[in-house]
Structures are given as structure tokens and as C-alpha cells.
Amino acid sequence: MEIVRGFALQDAWNQNPSRPTYIYHSSNGATRIDSFYVSTELQQQKIGIEIMPAAFTDYHAVAPHIQINDTDLKRGRGRWKIESTLMTDEHLKRRIRTERVKWLILIP
């Protein structure tokens, strides 16, 4: 808790205790989140938190929804794009296919 106090973090997880949300399920049980710490600024901008399936893992992702004012954005030159030479890298393409197959098997 020293880190939480030191960085003035706040718990953004406002779950209904009578309906816990689980991020992992197995035959042995389930795992849930008790706390989700964010800065005071992000806590003020938070409009919700969503639990959703995630690629390449057996845990669900926790995605905070944050409202960002356009005036707060600092934009650089252009936009991000994937390096086109990566799409010709056979090793990378093979790895992506392998991981995708593993992920598809995990989907209930």
C-alpha cells in the first residue's frame, strides 16, 4: 500500500459485491479483481471498466473506459502504422498463425 499512497493512486474498481466479476475460469475455481489502481486524473476521467476476452491468454482483459478531452491531446506527426516489412517476415507470420490457432482453441 506504500506505492498506492506514494503515487496518490485511487481504486477505480467499483464492482457490485453481490455480483463479482471473474477474469479467469477453470475447473478448480475462478479469479477476480479486488482493486484496479489509477492516478487521480484518470479516476476523474473514468466512465467505466469492461471485462472482455483477450487474445493469446486464458485471462480476460480489464479495459478502463476513459473520457479524454480533445484539448488534452498532443499529436505528433502523422499516425502510427505497422512497419510494412514485418508482413514479409516469414518467422513472424508463422508465429502469428501458431498463436492464433492456440487462441482459437481456448475460446469456449
C-alpha positions in Angstrom: 0.0 0.0 0.0 3.0 2.3 0.3 3.2 2.6 -3.5 -0.5 3.4 -3.7 -0.1 6.2 -1.2 3.2 7.4 -2.6 1.8 7.8 -6.1 -1.6 9.0 -4.8 -3.4 6.2 -6.6 -7.1 5.6 -6.3 -9.0 2.4 -6.6 -11.1 2.6 -9.8 -12.7 -0.8 -9.4 -16.3 -0.2 -8.3 -17.8 -3.7 -8.6 -21.1 -4.8 -7.1 -20.0 -7.1 -4.2 -23.2 -9.2 -4.7 -22.2 -10.0 -8.3 -18.4 -10.4 -8.5 -16.8 -10.3 -11.9 -14.3 -13.0 -12.7 -11.3 -12.6 -15.1 -10.3 -16.3 -15.2 -12.3 -19.5 -15.0 -11.1 -23.1 -14.6 -12.4 -26.4 -13.3 -10.7 -25.5 -10.0 -12.4 -22.2 -9.5 -12.2 -18.6 -10.7 -10.1 -15.5 -10.1 -11.5 -12.0 -9.6 -10.0 -8.5 -9.3 -10.3 -6.7 -6.0 -8.6 -3.5 -6.9 -7.6 -1.5 -10.0 -5.4 1.4 -9.2 -5.2 4.6 -11.4 -4.0 8.1 -10.9 -6.4 10.7 -9.6 -6.6 12.3 -13.0 -7.6 9.1 -14.7 -10.1 8.3 -11.9 -11.8 11.6 -12.7 -11.9 10.8 -16.4 -13.1 7.2 -15.9 -16.5 6.5 -17.3 -16.5 2.7 -16.8 -14.5 -0.6 -16.8 -15.1 -3.5 -19.1 -14.1 -7.2 -18.8 -13.6 -8.9 -22.2 -12.0 -11.9 -23.8 -8.3 -11.3 -24.7 -6.2 -12.9 -27.4 -3.4 -15.3 -26.6 -4.3 -15.7 -22.9 -6.7 -17.6 -20.7 -7.5 -14.5 -18.7 -10.0 -11.8 -19.7 -8.7 -8.3 -20.2 -9.7 -5.4 -18.0 -10.3 -2.3 -20.1 -10.9 1.0 -18.4 -13.0 3.5 -20.4 -11.7 7.0 -20.1 -13.1 10.2 -21.5 -10.3 12.3 -22.9 -10.8 15.9 -23.9 -9.5 16.8 -27.4 -7.7 19.8 -25.9 -5.6 17.5 -23.8 -4.3 15.5 -26.7 -0.9 16.4 -28.1 -0.5 15.0 -31.5 2.8 14.2 -33.3 3.5 13.9 -37.0 1.1 11.7 -38.9 -0.3 8.4 -37.4 1.1 5.1 -36.3 1.2 2.3 -38.8 2.7 -1.1 -38.8 6.1 -1.5 -40.5 5.2 -3.0 -43.8 8.4 -5.1 -43.9 7.1 -7.1 -41.0 4.4 -8.5 -43.2 7.1 -10.2 -45.3 8.9 -11.7 -42.3 8.1 -15.5 -42.6 9.1 -16.2 -39.0 6.7 -13.6 -37.6 3.9 -14.8 -39.9 4.4 -18.4 -38.7 4.4 -17.3 -35.1 1.2 -15.2 -35.5 -0.5 -18.2 -37.2 0.6 -20.5 -34.4 -0.6 -18.2 -31.6 -3.9 -17.6 -33.4 -4.6 -21.3 -33.5 -3.8 -21.7 -29.8 -6.1 -18.7 -29.0 -8.9 -20.2 -31.1 -8.7 -23.5 -29.2 -9.1 -21.6 -25.9 -12.3 -19.8 -27.0 -15.3 -21.6 -25.3 
